[in-house]
Amino acid sequence: MPKKTIGWQKYEDVLENQLSSPIVRIMLEQTMQALGGVVEEPAYTADTTEETTDSTHVIGMSDDIAQDAALAANFNCWVGHTNFDITTNTLNTLDKVEGVELLKIVSRYRFFIGIGKMFHFKNVRKDLENQLL
């Protein structure tokens, strides 16, 4: 078996890749077409109470994307890619490292961590790697 390693990816990069994906772009275009592209909304001018019509493009944001953006805004978020199984023992080790405020096992070889604002990723990463590798 090769030497255990962890590769790190900034979570904002993961989000950016997802949002710039051709599949996501196609889905947004199809959503816009399904909505007719334009939604009429009433608007009020600043100097009168007269109602006017404003044509506005509306694109819905899924709850998942909104939650992911909120995570990225509130925590220093990283995805760890491993070449070894993430077991229950691995999970317990990750959960005990100081600075790890959020933890989610994504798959057999991938995990998500949110680092608390009062901790530096460089230090947390070093502790994680020392304990896991």
C-alpha positions as CSV (number, residue, x, y, z in Angstrom):
1,M,0.0,0.0,0.0
2,P,1.3,3.5,-0.8
3,K,2.2,6.0,1.9
4,K,-0.9,7.6,3.4
5,T,-1.4,11.1,2.1
6,I,-4.0,13.9,2.3
7,G,-4.5,16.4,-0.4
8,W,-6.3,19.7,0.5
9,Q,-8.7,21.8,-1.5
10,K,-10.1,25.1,-0.4
11,Y,-13.9,24.8,-0.3
12,E,-14.5,28.0,-2.2
13,D,-12.7,26.4,-5.1
14,V,-15.0,23.4,-4.9
15,L,-18.0,25.8,-5.0
16,E,-16.6,27.8,-7.9
17,N,-16.0,24.6,-9.9
18,Q,-19.5,23.5,-9.3
19,L,-21.0,26.8,-10.3
20,S,-18.9,27.1,-13.4
21,S,-19.7,23.6,-14.5
22,P,-21.3,23.3,-18.0
23,I,-24.0,21.1,-16.5
24,V,-25.0,23.8,-13.9
25,R,-25.0,26.4,-16.7
26,I,-27.3,24.3,-18.8
27,M,-29.6,23.7,-15.8
28,L,-29.8,27.4,-15.1
29,E,-30.6,28.1,-18.8
30,Q,-33.3,25.5,-18.7
31,T,-34.8,27.0,-15.5
32,M,-34.8,30.4,-17.1
33,Q,-36.6,29.0,-20.2
34,A,-39.1,27.2,-18.1
35,L,-39.8,30.4,-16.2
36,G,-40.2,32.3,-19.5
37,G,-37.0,34.3,-18.7
38,V,-38.8,37.3,-17.4
39,V,-41.0,37.8,-14.4
40,E,-43.1,41.0,-14.1
41,E,-42.8,42.5,-10.6
42,P,-44.4,45.7,-9.3
43,A,-41.9,48.5,-8.3
44,Y,-42.5,51.8,-6.7
45,T,-40.7,55.0,-7.6
46,A,-39.0,57.0,-4.9
47,D,-41.0,60.2,-5.3
48,T,-44.5,58.7,-5.7
49,T,-46.5,55.8,-4.6
50,E,-47.3,55.1,-8.2
51,E,-46.9,51.4,-9.2
52,T,-44.7,50.8,-12.2
53,T,-43.8,47.5,-13.9
54,D,-40.2,46.4,-13.7
55,S,-39.0,43.4,-15.8
56,T,-36.5,41.4,-13.7
57,H,-34.7,38.2,-14.4
58,V,-35.2,35.8,-11.6
59,I,-32.9,32.8,-10.9
60,G,-33.7,30.7,-7.9
61,M,-30.8,29.6,-5.7
62,S,-31.2,26.1,-4.2
63,D,-31.1,25.8,-0.5
64,D,-28.0,23.6,-0.8
65,I,-26.1,26.2,-2.7
66,A,-27.2,28.9,-0.2
67,Q,-26.1,26.7,2.7
68,D,-22.7,26.0,1.1
69,A,-22.1,29.7,0.5
70,A,-23.0,30.5,4.1
71,L,-20.6,27.8,5.3
72,A,-17.8,29.3,3.2
73,A,-18.6,32.8,4.5
74,N,-18.6,31.8,8.2
75,F,-15.8,29.2,8.4
76,N,-12.4,28.5,6.9
77,C,-13.6,25.4,4.9
78,W,-11.5,22.7,3.4
79,V,-12.0,19.4,1.7
80,G,-9.5,16.6,2.5
81,H,-8.8,14.0,-0.2
82,T,-7.2,10.8,1.1
83,N,-5.7,7.7,-0.5
84,F,-6.9,5.7,2.5
85,D,-10.3,4.7,3.9
86,I,-11.9,7.1,6.3
87,T,-13.0,4.8,9.1
88,T,-14.8,5.5,12.4
89,N,-11.4,5.8,14.0
90,T,-10.4,8.4,11.4
91,L,-13.6,10.3,12.1
92,N,-13.0,10.2,15.8
93,T,-9.4,11.5,15.3
94,L,-10.6,14.3,13.1
95,D,-13.3,15.3,15.5
96,K,-10.8,15.7,18.4
97,V,-8.4,18.0,16.7
98,E,-8.5,21.5,18.1
99,G,-9.9,24.0,15.6
100,V,-12.1,21.6,13.7
101,E,-15.5,23.1,14.3
102,L,-17.4,21.4,11.5
103,L,-16.8,17.9,10.2
104,K,-18.6,15.9,7.5
105,I,-17.5,12.6,5.9
106,V,-18.3,13.1,2.2
107,S,-17.2,9.7,0.9
108,R,-14.8,6.8,1.5
109,Y,-11.8,9.0,0.7
110,R,-13.1,12.5,1.2
111,F,-14.0,14.7,4.2
112,F,-15.1,18.3,4.8
113,I,-13.9,20.4,7.7
114,G,-14.7,23.9,8.9
115,I,-12.0,25.6,10.9
116,G,-13.1,28.0,13.6
117,K,-12.2,31.6,13.1
118,M,-9.8,31.7,16.0
119,F,-7.6,28.9,14.5
120,H,-5.2,28.9,11.6
121,F,-5.6,26.2,8.9
122,K,-1.8,25.7,8.7
123,N,-1.7,24.6,12.4
124,V,-4.9,22.5,12.2
125,R,-3.7,20.8,9.0
126,K,-0.4,20.0,10.7
127,D,-2.2,18.5,13.7
128,L,-4.5,16.5,11.5
129,E,-1.7,15.1,9.4
130,N,0.4,14.2,12.4
131,Q,-2.4,12.3,13.9
132,L,-3.8,10.6,10.8
133,L,-0.6,9.9,8.9
